[in-house]
Structures are given as C-alpha cells and as structure tokens.
Amino acid sequence: MTDQSNKMWAGRFREPLNEKFDHWQRSFSFDWQLLPQELNSSRAHAIALEAAGILTTEESSQIVAGLDRIFDEYIGEPELMSRHGEDAEDIHHFVEMSLVKNIGDLGRKLHTGRSRNEQIATDLRLYIRDRANQLHYQLTRWTQALVVKATEAGDAVMPAYTHLQRAEPVLVAHWLLAYVEMLLRDASRLEDCNARLNYCPLGSGAVAGATLALDRSIAARELRFTAPTANSMDATSDRDFVLEYLQVLTQIALHASRFAEEITLFATAEFGFVDLPEAFSTGSSAMPQKKNPDLTELVRGKAGRIHGAAATVTLLLKGLPLAYNKDMQETQEPVFEASHEMIRMLRVLAPFTAALVFRTDRMKAACATGFLNAMAAATYLVHKGVPFRTAHEKIGNAVRYCLDKKCELGDLSLEELRQFGEEFQEDFFAAVTLEATLDCHDVVGGTNRARVRTALTEAEKRVQALAARYAPAPEVPENAGA
C-alpha cells in the first residue's frame, strides 16, 4: 500500500492507496508536458491572491521567484522531472512539491482559492493556444512553399481529374493554389478555435466558483485571455475546445493526406509527373532501383492517428455528467500526441514541397490526348447558338467517332466535323487548342491563364498577411513540454 500523507487530498483518508492503483491513476507521466502552462497559471493566481489580500507583496514575490526557479531547473528536462517527481500525482502536485522544496511552507499557500479542476482546464487552454500558434507558423511555411512553386510553374499545364479520369487541362499553378485555399481555411479554423477557447477558468473553483473574493479579471489579463469564463460548472468540465482543436488538426491532416496521395500517384512511372526529391525518399533493401515515397506515405498514415485522437476525445466526452470527472484526464494524451505529430508533419512538408520537381513535359503531353478539350468544343458550339445539351451530344458523337478512328478532335477535318453539325467552322480548330481550352474558363476561380495570375497575386497577399500575424516562434525541443 502507498502512503498518501504527501497527497494534495490526504486529510480525508485513513486507508493507504493500493500501490498498483496509485501508480495507474497518476497523470504525471504525460501531463509533465504542461509544466510551462502550469507555472504561468500559478504566477497569475499568485498575483490574484496578492490583490485579494491573501498574500503579502513579499510572499507573492517569493512564490513567483520560486516558480521561476522551477522553470529554470526543469524546462526541457523531462528525465530530471521524472526522477524528482517520483511521488507526484500530476503536474499540479509536482509544482507544489517543488515550490515547497524551494521556498518552504509558503509554497502551500499558493493553492488557496483554487482547485486542480480549474487548473487543468486553464493549462490545457494555454497549451492548445501555444500549439496553435506554432501550427500557424508551420502552416504558413508550407503555404508559402506552395505559392512559390505555383509562381515557378508559370503557364505549365497538367490534366485535372474527376473520378481519377482525365477531365480538363489546368495550369499547374491552379492545382497548387487549390491546396493553398485548403490551408488558408485551416489557418482560419485554428484562429476560430483559439478565439473560442481564450477564456480563463481560474477562479471557478472545483465546481461552484472560488470561495474567496478573487478578482478573476487579474488572472485572465495576466494570461492574455479575453475574459474570465462565465460559468464555473461549464469552465471546469468544458473540453469542447479540446475536441474542436483536434478536429481542426484532423482537417489539416486530411488536406495534407490528399496532397500526399496525389504526389504519390504522380511520382509513379505510370504518371511520371513528379520526380521525388532524394532527400525525402528512401530505397528498398531488396530492390536496388527503388526510390520510395516514404514521406507522403507517412503523411497518409499519420492522418489516421490524428483523426483517432479526435475520435477518442469524442467518445470520452459522450454522456459525461457535469462537472469534472476523472475520465477527462484521458483527453490530455490525445492532445499531446496529435499536436506533436501535426507539428512534425508540417515541419517536413514545407521543405519537401520546395524540393519537388515537376516534369512539365510529361504533364503537357498528358493533356494532348484523352479529349480534354471536349468541354471547350461543346462551348464552341454554344457560342454558335447550339443549346448546351445538344452541343454535348454532338461532341459526344464526335468523340466516339475519334475513338474508332484513333485520333483527337483537333485531328478531324472540317468535313468530318460537319457530319455532326453544320455549325462547325474553320475557327473550331483555334477554339480547341490547349491554350484556348485553358482560357475559355474565364471566370473568377477558373484556370484561365490571366485569372490564375490574378489568383496567385491575391494568394501571395493572403499568405503574407498570415505570415505577418504569426512570426517565427523559437524552435522548442520536442521534449520541452512547451
């Protein structure tokens, strides 16, 4: 049995804890990652306690100095934390024990007027806010790489696909800008998530609110929250922000996975549109000729793990009564794991994208066959006054004729074309060239060459605005818990 005299809740219990249960129910083995957030929220609480007259100015200063020493000693040192926190139940317990060790019994005063229920709700919000800022920066880097690639592509063309069948030609830049749009939406989702979670639970107590007349706006201001939370029961039991954050990460991962799948396909010999950069590929231990798309395959795989984190939290929260329940402890590991995986994934996607080499000759050749100009041909007839449904049928008949003859629409003679309609004139051939097929999509969002140049300029401005909001954050070691 385990002695619980050092527990934060020891007074009520006479019987010692079962040792196996004690170690099983602890969360310190993973919530040590909340050390920076726990220290920051503790500093804010000390300032609020001073304002309430519970701590003197000198006591508050000693506590804050003690918290700073804990930061200096343990940040980036999980193994040291593990050794020194052998008896810690969770990160809150660890900080309290460390503070008492540093400044004596005064450290026990810090828990006055607060509960671990509000502490973990606050720490998780701070953690997600911090991680979201890092993700924004990494998203910006990848988006910038896509925009640069789109600029470099110029007027290079490629087939666009529906149902994985060649459909119409588009500019390579147009294809790349599709992913830019996805990622800019993802960035806005992260911003929305951050805005909703940015309310401070400190002062909510265990469930009914603090029993001291704390000015909750102090802690909220110190931690850069918008305001205090409005309801103590909701504040201590709310994990909506966790689920929303993981759902946003899932959306980013899905977009990354779609990009990865297309690159994987385009890098095959059957497509031959992309040369995989060797710095991001591996070989086969058996087949000397192989260059495998390990990066893109791993991106697809990681998307499943990130989605799994969101699914886990969804099931954890289903049916939980108000307010705090120990089940909520299980929401932390999915957040940590998904955050780490997402940041690591984005860190490699930007340089990988920058290193991609498109085989524009193969892409253009693929646009020359398969009747990718059939829609332009139907549009030609529409401009001649033919109803679209009729035009569709006439070009469909012409395509079938070409299939039998093993040629393309542009290879037919005017005489052959006129068997499908007297509307065909000599100007038909100019209307179905590759350039004309691109430019007939002259609408906002279309692949018309001038429209894409405009879209690229606008995308550059939007990405620059995103970059201005999220300047490079200092690189934090993955074991730093920040």
VODO-466490 format. One line per 3 residues: number of its first residue (from 1); their letters; for each residue x, y, z of C-alpha. Coordinates in nm, 4 decimals. Layout:
REM residues N
NUM	a	X:Y:Z | ...;
REM end
This chain:
REM residues 482
1	mtd	0.0000:0.0000:0.0000 | 0.1098:0.3568:-0.0703 | 0.1361:0.6233:0.1967;
4	qsn	-0.0717:0.9225:0.0903 | 0.0463:1.1701:0.3524 | 0.2027:1.3811:0.0797;
7	kmw	-0.1085:1.3797:-0.1374 | -0.2932:1.7047:-0.2076 | -0.6105:1.5414:-0.0699;
10	agr	-0.4619:1.3325:0.2140 | -0.6674:1.4560:0.5130 | -0.9895:1.2712:0.4391;
13	fre	-0.8424:0.9208:0.4001 | -0.7284:0.6691:0.6625 | -0.6548:0.3667:0.4473;
16	pln	-0.3455:0.3818:0.2244 | -0.3881:0.3547:-0.1509 | -0.3382:0.0302:-0.3311;
19	ekf	0.0070:0.0741:-0.4839 | -0.0888:-0.0511:-0.8288 | -0.3954:0.1720:-0.8371;
22	dhw	-0.1943:0.4683:-0.7150 | 0.0555:0.4461:-0.9994 | -0.2133:0.3629:-1.2562;
25	qrs	-0.4295:0.6652:-1.1756 | -0.1467:0.9189:-1.1898 | -0.1117:1.1519:-1.4884;
28	fsf	0.2343:1.2947:-1.4259 | 0.3886:1.0513:-1.6741 | 0.2293:1.2573:-1.9529;
31	dwq	0.1000:1.5854:-1.8100 | 0.4567:1.6932:-1.7252 | 0.4288:1.8482:-2.0707;
34	llp	0.2071:2.1163:-1.9162 | 0.4879:2.2493:-1.6954 | 0.5216:2.5914:-1.8691;
37	qel	0.1445:2.6402:-1.8651 | 0.1117:2.5285:-1.5020 | 0.3846:2.7701:-1.3952;
40	nss	0.2287:3.0584:-1.5887 | -0.1177:2.9984:-1.4477 | 0.0299:2.9656:-1.0988;
43	rah	0.2071:3.3018:-1.1331 | -0.1217:3.4604:-1.2381 | -0.3014:3.3045:-0.9415;
46	aia	-0.0349:3.4346:-0.7012 | -0.0889:3.7867:-0.8333 | -0.4656:3.7486:-0.7879;
49	lea	-0.4139:3.6219:-0.4315 | -0.1989:3.9255:-0.3567 | -0.4690:4.1585:-0.4894;
52	agi	-0.7220:3.9807:-0.2663 | -0.5031:4.0311:0.0415 | -0.4379:3.6587:0.0903;
55	ltt	-0.0671:3.7003:0.0100 | 0.1536:3.9930:0.1002 | 0.3587:4.1554:-0.1721;
58	ees	0.6700:3.9887:-0.0316 | 0.5027:3.6463:-0.0218 | 0.3768:3.6830:-0.3764;
61	sqi	0.7247:3.7819:-0.4942 | 0.8802:3.4810:-0.3202 | 0.6269:3.2458:-0.4781;
64	vag	0.6794:3.3899:-0.8269 | 1.0570:3.3678:-0.7825 | 1.0187:3.0055:-0.6708;
67	ldr	0.8083:2.9267:-0.9774 | 1.0746:3.0869:-1.1978 | 1.3400:2.8646:-1.0407;
70	ifd	1.1279:2.5571:-1.1183 | 1.1109:2.6703:-1.4800 | 1.4871:2.7197:-1.4986;
73	eyi	1.5554:2.3817:-1.3410 | 1.3136:2.1610:-1.5297 | 1.2138:2.3100:-1.8652;
76	gep	1.3345:2.0751:-2.1349 | 1.4404:1.8178:-1.8755 | 1.1668:1.5520:-1.8625;
79	elm	1.4033:1.2847:-1.7324 | 1.5060:1.5080:-1.4412 | 1.1399:1.5864:-1.3763;
82	srh	1.0629:1.2139:-1.3777 | 1.3330:1.1396:-1.1209 | 1.2408:1.4276:-0.8913;
85	ged	0.8677:1.3772:-0.9389 | 0.8576:1.0098:-0.8496 | 0.5879:1.0775:-0.5885;
88	aed	0.3968:1.3363:-0.7915 | 0.0382:1.2516:-0.8788 | 0.0162:1.5083:-1.1570;
91	ihh	0.1813:1.8264:-1.2827 | -0.0038:2.0363:-1.0235 | 0.1243:1.8169:-0.7432;
94	fve	0.4768:1.8264:-0.8860 | 0.4854:2.2059:-0.8977 | 0.3503:2.2350:-0.5443;
97	msl	0.6072:1.9870:-0.4085 | 0.8871:2.1620:-0.5973 | 0.7729:2.5023:-0.4723;
100	vkn	0.7620:2.3856:-0.1108 | 1.1090:2.2408:-0.1562 | 1.2302:2.5783:-0.2882;
103	igd	1.0604:2.8253:-0.0535 | 0.9246:2.6176:0.2349 | 0.5695:2.6128:0.3728;
106	lgr	0.4878:2.9404:0.1988 | 0.4562:2.7297:-0.1160 | 0.1482:2.5623:0.0326;
109	klh	-0.0357:2.8956:0.0292 | -0.0456:2.9045:-0.3487 | -0.3296:2.6531:-0.3663;
112	tgr	-0.5529:2.8816:-0.1619 | -0.8704:2.9616:-0.3506 | -0.8219:2.7207:-0.6385;
115	srn	-0.8803:2.3601:-0.7438 | -0.6999:2.1226:-0.9754 | -1.0221:2.1111:-1.1769;
118	eqi	-0.9809:2.4733:-1.2838 | -0.6026:2.4383:-1.3101 | -0.6117:2.1638:-1.5718;
121	atd	-0.8871:2.3431:-1.7640 | -0.6642:2.6522:-1.7721 | -0.3417:2.4679:-1.8520;
124	lrl	-0.4964:2.2821:-2.1450 | -0.6307:2.6056:-2.2916 | -0.2871:2.7629:-2.2633;
127	yir	-0.1209:2.4558:-2.4130 | -0.3554:2.4450:-2.7116 | -0.3195:2.8188:-2.7627;
130	dra	0.0590:2.7821:-2.7663 | 0.0489:2.4850:-3.0005 | -0.1971:2.6572:-3.2326;
133	nql	0.0452:2.9471:-3.2701 | 0.3248:2.7059:-3.3608 | 0.0952:2.5298:-3.6070;
136	hyq	0.0018:2.8599:-3.7662 | 0.3673:2.9303:-3.8303 | 0.4266:2.5867:-3.9798;
139	ltr	0.1107:2.6149:-4.1935 | 0.2388:2.9497:-4.3179 | 0.5714:2.7972:-4.4206;
142	wtq	0.4014:2.5191:-4.6170 | 0.1585:2.7613:-4.7790 | 0.4472:2.9870:-4.8785;
145	alv	0.6259:2.6901:-5.0362 | 0.3140:2.6082:-5.2401 | 0.2815:2.9684:-5.3588;
148	vka	0.6471:2.9758:-5.4628 | 0.6013:2.6515:-5.6561 | 0.2903:2.7919:-5.8248;
151	tea	0.4835:3.1035:-5.9271 | 0.7691:2.8944:-6.0650 | 0.5245:2.6805:-6.2643;
154	gda	0.4190:2.9769:-6.4783 | 0.1966:2.8588:-6.7644 | 0.2843:2.4901:-6.7267;
157	vmp	-0.0196:2.2665:-6.7725 | -0.1402:1.9361:-6.6366 | -0.4523:1.7234:-6.6566;
160	ayt	-0.7159:1.7768:-6.3919 | -0.9011:1.4641:-6.2845 | -1.2510:1.3725:-6.1808;
163	hlq	-1.3178:1.0145:-6.0744 | -0.9396:0.9730:-6.1273 | -1.0053:1.0061:-6.5024;
166	rae	-0.8531:1.2864:-6.7071 | -1.1083:1.5660:-6.7309 | -0.9741:1.9024:-6.8457;
169	pvl	-0.6351:2.0708:-6.8629 | -0.5460:2.3184:-6.5884 | -0.2418:2.5199:-6.5015;
172	vah	-0.0079:2.3504:-6.2548 | -0.0287:2.6750:-6.0577 | -0.4081:2.6364:-6.0432;
175	wll	-0.3704:2.2883:-5.8945 | -0.1200:2.4079:-5.6348 | -0.3375:2.7047:-5.5410;
178	ayv	-0.6192:2.4603:-5.4599 | -0.4071:2.3375:-5.1686 | -0.3262:2.6944:-5.0687;
181	eml	-0.7008:2.7553:-5.0335 | -0.7369:2.4457:-4.8153 | -0.4545:2.5508:-4.5851;
184	lrd	-0.5769:2.9091:-4.5539 | -0.9136:2.7711:-4.4449 | -0.7332:2.5522:-4.1927;
187	asr	-0.5497:2.8566:-4.0576 | -0.8815:3.0370:-4.0135 | -1.0233:2.7344:-3.8313;
190	led	-0.7310:2.7434:-3.5892 | -0.7933:3.1135:-3.5315 | -1.1616:3.0486:-3.4652;
193	cna	-1.0737:2.7709:-3.2219 | -0.8272:2.9966:-3.0405 | -1.0845:3.2745:-3.0123;
196	rln	-1.3422:3.0414:-2.8553 | -1.1053:2.8816:-2.6041 | -0.9477:3.2092:-2.4953;
199	ycp	-1.1427:3.2488:-2.1709 | -0.9873:3.1941:-1.8290 | -1.1253:2.9249:-1.5942;
202	lgs	-0.9146:3.0395:-1.2941 | -1.1470:3.1381:-1.0117 | -1.4017:2.8693:-1.0994;
205	gav	-1.3011:2.6539:-0.8021 | -1.3779:2.2848:-0.8061 | -1.7277:2.3324:-0.9456;
208	aga	-1.9166:2.6237:-0.7855 | -1.6645:2.9083:-0.8043 | -1.3829:3.0226:-0.5760;
211	tla	-1.4689:3.0655:-0.2082 | -1.2540:3.3802:-0.1925 | -1.3480:3.7145:-0.3426;
214	ldr	-1.0905:3.6925:-0.6180 | -1.0813:3.9458:-0.8988 | -1.0900:3.6947:-1.1830;
217	sia	-1.0027:3.9579:-1.4397 | -0.6490:3.9740:-1.2952 | -0.5563:3.6161:-1.3859;
220	are	-0.7335:3.6493:-1.7214 | -0.5332:3.9616:-1.8008 | -0.2019:3.8143:-1.6850;
223	lrf	-0.2521:3.5082:-1.9075 | -0.3737:3.7118:-2.2080 | -0.7205:3.5623:-2.2014;
226	tap	-1.0104:3.7623:-2.3424 | -1.2061:3.7448:-2.0160 | -1.2933:3.5050:-1.7324;
229	tan	-1.5260:3.2157:-1.8147 | -1.8925:3.2865:-1.7430 | -1.9973:2.9698:-1.5588;
232	smd	-1.7893:2.7692:-1.3116 | -1.9549:2.4355:-1.3853 | -1.9025:2.4751:-1.7566;
235	ats	-1.5489:2.6054:-1.7119 | -1.4277:2.3064:-1.5107 | -1.5987:2.0449:-1.7281;
238	drd	-1.5651:2.2033:-2.0728 | -1.3464:2.0150:-2.3176 | -1.5211:2.1436:-2.6296;
241	fvl	-1.2066:2.3365:-2.7110 | -1.0002:2.0161:-2.6966 | -1.2311:1.8378:-2.9372;
244	eyl	-1.2569:2.1366:-3.1697 | -0.8789:2.1703:-3.1760 | -0.8341:1.8015:-3.2586;
247	qvl	-1.0985:1.8283:-3.5296 | -0.9082:2.1202:-3.6835 | -0.5896:1.9123:-3.6714;
250	tqi	-0.7785:1.6300:-3.8395 | -0.8848:1.8671:-4.1174 | -0.5245:1.9821:-4.1686;
253	alh	-0.4089:1.6206:-4.1715 | -0.6761:1.5294:-4.4256 | -0.5615:1.8071:-4.6573;
256	asr	-0.2007:1.7014:-4.6125 | -0.3023:1.3428:-4.6862 | -0.4816:1.4415:-5.0081;
259	fae	-0.1714:1.6284:-5.1237 | 0.0448:1.3325:-5.0249 | -0.1757:1.0903:-5.2174;
262	eit	-0.1595:1.2985:-5.5347 | 0.2182:1.3314:-5.5126 | 0.2456:0.9564:-5.4514;
265	lfa	0.0386:0.8867:-5.7636 | 0.2110:1.1500:-5.9758 | 0.5535:1.0098:-5.8813;
268	tae	0.4725:0.6644:-6.0197 | 0.6139:0.5579:-6.3554 | 0.2560:0.5344:-6.4822;
271	fgf	0.2051:0.9092:-6.4306 | 0.5632:1.0370:-6.4280 | 0.4578:1.3922:-6.3383;
274	vdl	0.6892:1.4342:-6.0377 | 1.0465:1.3500:-5.9509 | 1.0652:1.2731:-5.5801;
277	pea	1.3458:1.4612:-5.4023 | 1.6054:1.2112:-5.2834 | 1.6490:1.3962:-4.9542;
280	fst	1.2922:1.2977:-4.8634 | 1.2825:0.9448:-5.0068 | 1.4243:0.6053:-4.9156;
283	gss	1.5236:0.2949:-5.1057 | 1.4494:-0.0748:-5.0902 | 1.6692:-0.3178:-4.9000;
286	amp	1.5984:-0.5769:-5.1711 | 1.5446:-0.3897:-5.4988 | 1.8349:-0.1586:-5.5853;
289	qkk	1.6407:0.0545:-5.8338 | 1.3656:0.1700:-5.5970 | 1.3031:0.5247:-5.4742;
292	npd	1.0073:0.5087:-5.2405 | 0.7722:0.7946:-5.1408 | 0.8054:0.7305:-4.7685;
295	lte	0.7293:1.0891:-4.6691 | 0.3969:1.1036:-4.8484 | 0.3005:0.7556:-4.7317;
298	lvr	0.3755:0.8502:-4.3712 | 0.1678:1.1665:-4.4068 | -0.1266:0.9496:-4.5121;
301	gka	-0.0663:0.7205:-4.2153 | -0.0269:0.9997:-3.9594 | -0.3607:1.1450:-4.0687;
304	gri	-0.5248:0.8325:-3.9291 | -0.3575:0.8744:-3.5920 | -0.4587:1.2386:-3.5678;
307	hga	-0.8177:1.1592:-3.6578 | -0.8034:0.8808:-3.3992 | -0.7199:1.1385:-3.1314;
310	aat	-1.0344:1.3363:-3.2174 | -1.2440:1.0190:-3.2159 | -1.1013:0.9217:-2.8764;
313	vtl	-1.1969:1.2531:-2.7179 | -1.5421:1.2413:-2.8763 | -1.6120:0.9070:-2.7088;
316	llk	-1.4588:1.0205:-2.3790 | -1.6925:1.3191:-2.3550 | -2.0039:1.1360:-2.4673;
319	glp	-2.2514:1.1133:-2.1809 | -2.0314:1.2705:-1.9111 | -2.2408:1.4410:-1.6416;
322	lay	-2.1434:1.7839:-1.5100 | -1.8935:1.8803:-1.3915 | -1.5364:1.7445:-1.3664;
325	nkd	-1.4877:1.3682:-1.3995 | -1.1619:1.1733:-1.3900 | -1.2392:1.0498:-1.7427;
328	mqe	-1.1268:1.3923:-1.8602 | -0.7703:1.3064:-1.7645 | -0.7734:1.0812:-2.0706;
331	tqe	-0.8259:1.3787:-2.3033 | -0.4709:1.5010:-2.2460 | -0.2630:1.2328:-2.4180;
334	pvf	-0.4564:1.2573:-2.7478 | -0.3922:1.6339:-2.7465 | -0.0198:1.5916:-2.6803;
337	eas	0.0252:1.3162:-2.9378 | -0.1778:1.4829:-3.2128 | -0.0011:1.8161:-3.1566;
340	hem	0.3440:1.6592:-3.1761 | 0.2593:1.4609:-3.4887 | 0.0984:1.7569:-3.6641;
343	irm	0.3902:1.9910:-3.5992 | 0.6448:1.7286:-3.7050 | 0.4479:1.6607:-4.0233;
346	lrv	0.4222:2.0279:-4.1201 | 0.7906:2.0827:-4.0488 | 0.8841:1.8423:-4.3297;
349	lap	0.6049:1.9267:-4.5746 | 0.7321:2.2788:-4.6439 | 1.0891:2.1782:-4.7442;
352	fta	0.9567:1.8688:-4.9214 | 0.7249:2.0829:-5.1338 | 1.0073:2.3246:-5.2104;
355	alv	1.2243:2.0338:-5.3304 | 0.9646:1.8805:-5.5640 | 1.0490:1.8790:-5.9346;
358	frt	0.7554:1.8686:-6.1751 | 0.8052:1.7002:-6.5124 | 0.6073:1.9582:-6.7039;
361	drm	0.6831:1.7915:-7.0354 | 0.5040:1.4746:-6.9236 | 0.2202:1.6794:-6.7767;
364	kaa	0.1715:1.8707:-7.1010 | 0.1877:1.5540:-7.3103 | -0.0860:1.4037:-7.0930;
367	cat	-0.3082:1.6990:-7.1824 | -0.2746:1.6290:-7.5547 | -0.4754:1.3053:-7.5546;
370	gfl	-0.7964:1.1827:-7.3988 | -1.0248:1.4591:-7.5333 | -0.9507:1.7059:-7.2532;
373	nam	-1.0739:1.9776:-7.4894 | -1.4206:1.8242:-7.5266 | -1.5773:2.0768:-7.2896;
376	aaa	-1.4170:2.3609:-7.4866 | -1.5514:2.2052:-7.8051 | -1.9047:2.1971:-7.6635;
379	tyl	-1.8623:2.5576:-7.5527 | -1.7616:2.6483:-7.9088 | -2.0983:2.5167:-8.0313;
382	vhk	-2.2804:2.7049:-7.7533 | -2.1267:3.0274:-7.8863 | -2.2683:2.9265:-8.2266;
385	gvp	-2.6176:2.9216:-8.0734 | -2.6475:2.5471:-8.0103 | -2.8221:2.4539:-7.6802;
388	frt	-2.5684:2.3016:-7.4429 | -2.7444:1.9641:-7.4191 | -2.7408:1.9379:-7.7972;
391	ahe	-2.3808:2.0555:-7.8124 | -2.2896:1.7942:-7.5515 | -2.4458:1.5229:-7.7655;
394	kig	-2.2811:1.6416:-8.0884 | -1.9323:1.6467:-7.9277 | -2.0015:1.3114:-7.7640;
397	nav	-2.0747:1.1644:-8.1062 | -1.7573:1.3264:-8.2418 | -1.5539:1.1749:-7.9571;
400	ryc	-1.6931:0.8300:-8.0303 | -1.6016:0.8760:-8.3966 | -1.2456:0.9771:-8.2948;
403	ldk	-1.2147:0.6731:-8.0682 | -1.2942:0.4477:-8.3623 | -1.0512:0.6396:-8.5803;
406	kce	-0.7869:0.6590:-8.3023 | -0.7413:1.0346:-8.3244 | -0.8258:1.3530:-8.1306;
409	lgd	-1.0934:1.6148:-8.2004 | -0.8379:1.8565:-8.3417 | -0.7231:1.5944:-8.5919;
412	lsl	-1.0593:1.5767:-8.7678 | -1.1138:1.7595:-9.0919 | -1.3812:2.0238:-9.1188;
415	eel	-1.5753:1.7925:-9.3479 | -1.5683:1.5164:-9.0865 | -1.6804:1.7572:-8.8164;
418	rqf	-1.9763:1.8788:-9.0181 | -2.1310:1.5327:-9.0177 | -2.2099:1.6128:-8.6536;
421	gee	-2.3420:1.9628:-8.7253 | -2.3325:2.2404:-8.9790 | -2.2308:2.4829:-8.7021;
424	fqe	-1.8661:2.3754:-8.7226 | -1.6479:2.6331:-8.8971 | -1.2765:2.6790:-8.9587;
427	dff	-1.2438:2.8704:-8.6286 | -1.3219:2.5467:-8.4406 | -0.9590:2.4371:-8.4511;
430	aav	-0.8375:2.7542:-8.2776 | -1.1077:2.7085:-8.0119 | -0.9811:2.3641:-7.9051;
433	tle	-0.6085:2.4291:-7.8745 | -0.4554:2.3737:-7.5345 | -0.4260:2.7478:-7.4719;
436	atl	-0.7844:2.8147:-7.5786 | -0.9090:2.5264:-7.3665 | -0.7433:2.6827:-7.0628;
439	dch	-0.8569:3.0358:-7.1373 | -1.2218:2.9549:-7.2028 | -1.2533:2.9149:-6.8240;
442	dvv	-1.2563:3.2931:-6.7891 | -1.4284:3.3271:-6.4517 | -1.3114:3.4053:-6.1021;
445	ggt	-1.1597:3.0841:-5.9715 | -1.1124:2.9380:-6.3189 | -0.7931:2.8131:-6.4800;
448	nra	-0.7834:3.0877:-6.7466 | -0.4214:3.1983:-6.7549 | -0.4875:3.5626:-6.6694;
451	rvr	-0.7286:3.4609:-6.3925 | -0.4692:3.2312:-6.2380 | -0.2076:3.5070:-6.2417;
454	tal	-0.4527:3.7299:-6.0563 | -0.5374:3.4494:-5.8146 | -0.1694:3.3922:-5.7485;
457	tea	-0.1176:3.7590:-5.6653 | -0.4131:3.7513:-5.4271 | -0.2914:3.4287:-5.2664;
460	ekr	0.0510:3.5823:-5.2090 | -0.1124:3.8759:-5.0263 | -0.3225:3.6465:-4.8078;
463	vqa	-0.0257:3.4275:-4.7215 | 0.1849:3.7354:-4.6415 | -0.0913:3.8580:-4.4102;
466	laa	-0.0940:3.5208:-4.2362 | 0.2844:3.5271:-4.2021 | 0.2676:3.8776:-4.0510;
469	rya	0.0280:3.7548:-3.7829 | 0.2416:3.4550:-3.6927 | 0.6080:3.5451:-3.6874;
472	pap	0.8601:3.2635:-3.6411 | 0.8395:3.1184:-3.2921 | 1.1592:2.9992:-3.1248;
475	evp	1.2303:2.6366:-3.2032 | 1.1303:2.4387:-2.8962 | 1.2784:2.0923:-2.8371;
478	ena	1.0120:1.8252:-2.8606 | 1.0766:1.7202:-2.5019 | 1.0452:2.0728:-2.3632;
481	ga	0.6745:2.0468:-2.2941 | 0.6029:2.3860:-2.4495;
REM end
